[in-house]
Amino acid sequence: MQYDEQKLQRFMERMVGEFGAIASAPLIALGDRLGIYKAMVQQDWMTSEQVASHAGLAERYVREWLAAQAASGFIAYDATRDAYRLEPEMAMCFADETSPTFIPGFCDCAEAMFRALPKLEGAFRTGLGVGWHEHHPSLFRGTERFFRPGYSAHLVDEWIPALDGVEAALKKGGAIVADVGCGHGASTILLAQAYPDAAFFGFDYHEPSILRARELAAEARVDDRVRFEVASAQQFPGNDYDLVTFFDCLHDMGDPTGAATHVFQSLKESGTWMLVEPFANDRLEDNLNPVGRVFYSASTMICTGASLSQEGRRALGAQAGEARLRKVVTAGGFGRFRRVAQTPFNLIFQAQS
């Protein structure tokens, strides 16, 4: 076999960085779960002993963890002091769960991907699906923690105002909203906090997620106007909704057209379907970038298998793109479909009759 020695060398140099990224993921998860990042927030230079004391942990483990974080450039190290510091920008990424740049939630999802390897090996050979409910609980927790910061940053201030007529209806009072595929209810709770005069119903087929959503609604003190129930996208109850929302879930469904049809039938004539999906261009070659890399990888390990486990087996994938989503929505009966907003990670659409 003939090969270019320099090209191979350059690739292996790149792969060393990839190895570091993979090895860093569980360390980020440890720092998050053990409270090490939070112990360093707004502190000056700290020795490993001081960090361990603040976090209530064993110093020798903490010392090695700090060295790894410094090698990754996540935590600053001063050799003259033999001390470490979590700078404000890094604190936003690792310690502040309300920050739109909060990272550890994705590491929870990555844990679930590794745990799913044996199931995916079988699925690749048989073509059978791997249901959302078949994944490790770290996926459900990680999905909420990964997506919630983005929703917090954009949902109420940008996305809802971009929808024709929706914000006024929610503020007027008496509006009824269904949040389908709600998971742990992050999006539902954010909406309920912002619009206290509307009624909200969160639906998800995964019962453990619904139970957790109820707990979180009670903690947020919005359980007086939010109800969470177990139901699928094709069968969720109710009609005459003013707004139905799907957050990062339509592409996971086996029969997205069936879901679109059911949404169309459940809305008021003047109602809106708000659809939030991962950012994607319509052509594969236009998605060969860092964001596409993340979403194609997650889609391989999670989203495609979830769809293939359900009736319909459409398997849109997390990089469906606007053109394919438009076909699904219009096939469900909607006459109007438009992109109203976008971020580096999401596309936001409004569909109406």
C-alpha positions as CSV (number, residue, x, y, z in Angstrom):
1,M,0.0,0.0,0.0
2,Q,1.4,3.4,-1.1
3,Y,0.8,6.4,1.2
4,D,2.0,9.9,1.8
5,E,4.2,9.9,4.9
6,Q,3.7,13.6,5.6
7,K,-0.1,13.4,5.1
8,L,-0.2,10.5,7.6
9,Q,1.9,12.4,10.1
10,R,-0.3,15.5,9.9
11,F,-3.4,13.3,10.4
12,M,-1.8,11.6,13.5
13,E,-1.0,15.0,14.9
14,R,-4.6,15.9,14.6
15,M,-5.7,12.6,16.2
16,V,-3.6,13.3,19.3
17,G,-5.9,16.3,19.8
18,E,-8.9,14.0,19.2
19,F,-7.6,11.5,21.8
20,G,-7.3,14.4,24.3
21,A,-10.9,15.5,23.6
22,I,-12.3,12.0,24.1
23,A,-10.2,11.5,27.3
24,S,-11.3,14.9,28.7
25,A,-15.0,14.2,28.5
26,P,-15.2,11.9,31.6
27,L,-13.0,14.4,33.5
28,I,-15.4,17.2,32.6
29,A,-18.2,15.0,33.9
30,L,-16.3,14.3,37.1
31,G,-15.6,18.0,37.7
32,D,-19.3,18.8,37.2
33,R,-20.7,15.9,39.3
34,L,-18.2,16.4,42.2
35,G,-18.6,20.2,42.2
36,I,-14.9,20.9,41.5
37,Y,-15.6,23.6,39.0
38,K,-18.1,25.3,41.3
39,A,-15.6,25.1,44.2
40,M,-13.2,27.3,42.1
41,V,-15.6,29.9,40.9
42,Q,-14.6,33.5,42.0
43,Q,-11.6,32.2,43.8
44,D,-8.1,33.4,43.3
45,W,-5.1,31.1,42.7
46,M,-5.7,27.8,44.6
47,T,-3.4,25.0,45.4
48,S,-4.6,21.4,44.8
49,E,-5.0,21.1,48.6
50,Q,-7.2,24.2,48.7
51,V,-9.3,23.0,45.8
52,A,-9.7,19.6,47.4
53,S,-10.7,21.2,50.7
54,H,-13.3,23.5,49.1
55,A,-14.8,20.5,47.2
56,G,-14.5,18.1,50.1
57,L,-12.5,15.6,48.0
58,A,-9.3,13.6,48.2
59,E,-6.3,15.8,47.3
60,R,-4.3,13.2,45.3
61,Y,-7.2,12.6,42.9
62,V,-7.9,16.4,42.6
63,R,-4.2,17.1,41.9
64,E,-4.2,14.8,38.9
65,W,-7.5,16.1,37.7
66,L,-6.2,19.7,37.9
67,A,-3.1,18.8,35.9
68,A,-5.3,17.3,33.1
69,Q,-7.5,20.3,33.1
70,A,-4.5,22.6,32.8
71,A,-3.1,20.5,30.0
72,S,-6.4,20.9,28.2
73,G,-6.4,24.7,28.7
74,F,-9.6,24.6,30.7
75,I,-8.0,25.8,34.0
76,A,-5.0,28.2,34.3
77,Y,-1.8,27.0,36.0
78,D,0.9,29.2,37.6
79,A,4.1,27.3,38.1
80,T,5.6,29.9,40.4
81,R,2.7,29.4,42.8
82,D,2.0,25.7,41.9
83,A,-1.6,26.9,41.9
84,Y,-4.7,26.8,39.6
85,R,-7.5,29.2,38.7
86,L,-10.8,28.9,36.9
87,E,-11.1,32.0,34.8
88,P,-14.5,33.7,34.4
89,E,-14.9,32.6,30.8
90,M,-14.2,29.0,31.7
91,A,-16.5,29.2,34.7
92,M,-19.3,30.2,32.3
93,C,-18.6,27.0,30.3
94,F,-18.1,24.5,33.2
95,A,-19.8,25.9,36.4
96,D,-22.8,28.0,35.4
97,E,-25.8,25.9,34.4
98,T,-27.7,29.0,33.3
99,S,-25.0,30.0,30.8
100,P,-25.7,29.5,27.1
101,T,-22.2,28.1,26.8
102,F,-22.6,25.4,29.6
103,I,-20.8,22.2,28.4
104,P,-21.1,19.3,31.0
105,G,-24.6,18.3,29.8
106,F,-23.1,17.1,26.5
107,C,-20.6,15.0,28.4
108,D,-23.6,13.3,30.1
109,C,-24.9,12.5,26.6
110,A,-21.5,11.2,25.5
111,E,-21.5,8.8,28.5
112,A,-24.8,7.4,27.2
113,M,-23.4,7.1,23.7
114,F,-20.5,4.9,25.0
115,R,-22.9,2.9,27.1
116,A,-25.0,2.2,24.0
117,L,-22.2,0.7,22.0
118,P,-23.2,-2.9,22.4
119,K,-26.8,-2.1,21.4
120,L,-25.7,-0.1,18.4
121,E,-23.3,-2.9,17.2
122,G,-26.3,-5.2,17.1
123,A,-28.6,-2.6,15.4
124,F,-26.0,-2.0,12.7
125,R,-26.1,-5.7,11.9
126,T,-29.9,-6.2,12.0
127,G,-31.2,-2.8,11.0
128,L,-33.5,-2.8,14.1
129,G,-34.0,0.3,16.2
130,V,-32.7,1.3,19.6
131,G,-35.5,3.2,21.4
132,W,-34.9,6.3,23.4
133,H,-36.1,4.5,26.4
134,E,-33.4,1.8,25.9
135,H,-30.6,4.3,26.6
136,H,-28.8,4.9,29.9
137,P,-30.4,7.6,32.1
138,S,-27.4,9.9,31.6
139,L,-28.9,10.6,28.1
140,F,-32.2,12.0,29.5
141,R,-30.4,14.1,32.1
142,G,-27.7,15.2,29.6
143,T,-30.3,16.2,27.0
144,E,-32.1,18.5,29.4
145,R,-28.8,20.1,30.6
146,F,-27.4,20.5,27.1
147,F,-30.4,22.1,25.5
148,R,-31.9,24.0,28.4
149,P,-29.2,26.8,28.4
150,G,-29.9,27.5,24.7
151,Y,-33.6,27.6,25.3
152,S,-33.2,29.9,28.2
153,A,-31.1,32.3,26.1
154,H,-33.4,32.4,23.1
155,L,-36.9,30.9,23.6
156,V,-38.7,33.8,25.3
157,D,-36.7,36.7,24.2
158,E,-36.2,35.8,20.5
159,W,-38.1,32.8,19.2
160,I,-41.6,33.4,20.6
161,P,-41.6,37.0,19.5
162,A,-40.6,35.9,16.0
163,L,-43.8,33.9,15.6
164,D,-46.7,35.7,14.1
165,G,-49.4,36.4,16.8
166,V,-48.1,33.9,19.3
167,E,-46.6,36.2,22.0
168,A,-49.8,38.3,22.1
169,A,-51.9,35.2,22.5
170,L,-49.8,33.9,25.4
171,K,-49.8,37.3,27.2
172,K,-53.5,37.8,26.7
173,G,-54.5,34.9,29.0
174,G,-56.4,31.7,28.4
175,A,-54.1,30.3,25.8
176,I,-53.5,26.6,25.8
177,V,-50.1,25.1,24.8
178,A,-49.0,21.6,24.2
179,D,-45.2,20.8,24.4
180,V,-44.7,17.5,22.7
181,G,-41.6,15.4,23.2
182,C,-41.0,17.5,26.3
183,G,-38.5,15.2,28.0
184,H,-37.7,16.6,31.4
185,G,-39.9,19.6,30.6
186,A,-37.2,22.3,30.4
187,S,-38.9,24.1,27.5
188,T,-42.4,23.7,29.0
189,I,-41.3,25.2,32.4
190,L,-39.5,28.1,30.7
191,L,-42.7,29.0,28.8
192,A,-44.8,28.6,31.9
193,Q,-42.5,30.9,33.9
194,A,-42.7,33.6,31.2
195,Y,-46.5,33.4,30.5
196,P,-48.3,32.8,33.8
197,D,-51.8,33.3,32.3
198,A,-51.5,30.4,29.9
199,A,-52.0,26.7,30.5
200,F,-49.3,24.3,29.5
201,F,-49.4,20.5,28.8
202,G,-46.2,18.6,28.4
203,F,-46.3,15.2,26.6
204,D,-43.6,12.5,26.2
205,Y,-43.8,8.8,25.6
206,H,-41.0,8.2,28.1
207,E,-42.6,7.8,31.6
208,P,-39.4,8.3,33.7
209,S,-38.9,11.7,31.9
210,I,-42.5,12.7,32.6
211,L,-42.0,11.9,36.3
212,R,-38.9,14.0,36.4
213,A,-40.6,16.8,34.6
214,R,-43.3,16.9,37.3
215,E,-40.7,17.2,40.0
216,L,-38.9,20.0,38.2
217,A,-42.2,21.9,37.6
218,A,-42.9,21.7,41.4
219,E,-39.4,23.0,42.1
220,A,-40.0,25.9,39.7
221,R,-43.4,26.5,41.3
222,V,-45.3,26.3,38.0
223,D,-47.1,23.1,38.7
224,D,-50.3,25.0,39.1
225,R,-50.4,25.8,35.4
226,V,-48.4,22.9,33.9
227,R,-49.4,19.3,33.5
228,F,-47.1,16.5,32.3
229,E,-48.6,13.3,30.9
230,V,-47.3,10.2,29.1
231,A,-48.4,10.4,25.4
232,S,-46.9,10.0,22.0
233,A,-46.7,12.7,19.3
234,Q,-49.3,10.8,17.2
235,Q,-51.8,10.4,20.1
236,F,-51.4,13.2,22.6
237,P,-54.8,14.3,23.8
238,G,-56.6,17.7,23.5
239,N,-57.6,20.0,20.7
240,D,-58.1,23.7,20.1
241,Y,-54.5,24.4,21.2
242,D,-53.2,27.9,20.5
243,L,-49.7,26.7,20.3
244,V,-48.1,23.2,19.9
245,T,-44.3,23.0,20.3
246,F,-41.8,20.4,19.3
247,F,-38.2,21.0,20.6
248,D,-35.5,19.0,19.0
249,C,-37.6,15.8,18.7
250,L,-39.4,15.6,15.3
251,H,-36.4,14.0,13.6
252,D,-36.4,11.2,16.3
253,M,-39.9,10.1,15.4
254,G,-40.7,7.0,13.3
255,D,-43.7,8.7,11.7
256,P,-43.1,12.5,11.6
257,T,-45.8,13.0,9.0
258,G,-48.3,11.3,11.2
259,A,-47.2,13.5,14.1
260,A,-47.6,16.6,11.8
261,T,-51.1,15.4,10.9
262,H,-52.1,15.0,14.5
263,V,-50.7,18.5,15.4
264,F,-52.7,20.0,12.5
265,Q,-55.9,18.4,13.8
266,S,-55.2,19.5,17.4
267,L,-54.7,23.2,16.7
268,K,-57.2,26.0,16.6
269,E,-57.7,27.3,13.1
270,S,-55.6,30.3,14.0
271,G,-53.1,28.2,16.0
272,T,-49.3,27.7,15.4
273,W,-47.0,24.8,15.4
274,M,-43.6,25.9,16.6
275,L,-40.9,23.5,15.4
276,V,-37.3,23.6,16.7
277,E,-34.8,21.3,15.0
278,P,-31.0,21.0,15.0
279,F,-29.3,23.4,12.6
280,A,-28.7,21.8,9.2
281,N,-28.3,22.8,5.6
282,D,-30.2,20.7,3.0
283,R,-27.1,19.3,1.3
284,L,-24.7,16.8,3.1
285,E,-21.6,18.6,1.8
286,D,-22.8,21.8,3.5
287,N,-23.0,20.1,6.8
288,L,-19.5,18.8,6.9
289,N,-18.4,21.2,9.6
290,P,-17.9,21.1,13.4
291,V,-21.6,21.5,14.2
292,G,-22.6,18.9,11.6
293,R,-20.0,16.6,13.0
294,V,-21.6,16.8,16.5
295,F,-25.1,16.3,15.2
296,Y,-24.3,13.5,12.7
297,S,-22.5,11.6,15.5
298,A,-25.3,12.0,18.0
299,S,-27.8,11.1,15.2
300,T,-25.9,7.9,14.5
301,M,-25.8,6.8,18.2
302,I,-29.2,8.1,19.3
303,C,-31.7,9.7,16.9
304,T,-31.7,7.3,13.9
305,G,-32.1,4.3,16.1
306,A,-34.9,6.0,18.0
307,S,-36.8,6.5,14.8
308,L,-36.1,3.0,13.5
309,S,-37.5,1.6,16.7
310,Q,-41.0,3.1,16.0
311,E,-43.7,2.5,13.5
312,G,-42.9,4.3,10.3
313,R,-39.1,4.1,10.6
314,R,-38.7,7.3,8.7
315,A,-35.3,8.1,10.3
316,L,-35.0,11.7,9.2
317,G,-31.8,12.1,11.3
318,A,-30.6,15.1,13.2
319,Q,-29.4,16.8,10.0
320,A,-32.7,16.7,8.1
321,G,-32.6,20.3,6.9
322,E,-35.3,22.7,6.0
323,A,-36.4,21.2,2.7
324,R,-37.1,17.7,4.1
325,L,-38.8,19.2,7.2
326,R,-41.0,21.3,4.9
327,K,-42.2,18.2,3.1
328,V,-43.1,16.5,6.3
329,V,-45.0,19.5,7.6
330,T,-46.9,20.3,4.4
331,A,-47.8,16.6,4.1
332,G,-49.4,16.9,7.5
333,G,-51.8,19.5,6.2
334,F,-50.1,22.8,6.9
335,G,-50.3,25.4,4.2
336,R,-47.8,27.9,5.6
337,F,-44.3,27.0,6.8
338,R,-41.5,29.5,7.3
339,R,-38.1,29.8,9.1
340,V,-38.5,32.5,11.8
341,A,-35.1,32.3,13.5
342,Q,-31.9,30.4,13.8
343,T,-28.8,29.9,16.0
344,P,-25.6,28.0,15.3
345,F,-27.3,25.0,16.8
346,N,-31.0,25.3,15.9
347,L,-33.5,26.1,13.2
348,I,-36.9,27.6,14.4
349,F,-40.0,27.3,12.2
350,Q,-43.6,28.4,12.3
351,A,-46.3,26.2,10.6
352,Q,-49.9,27.4,10.3
353,S,-53.0,26.2,8.4
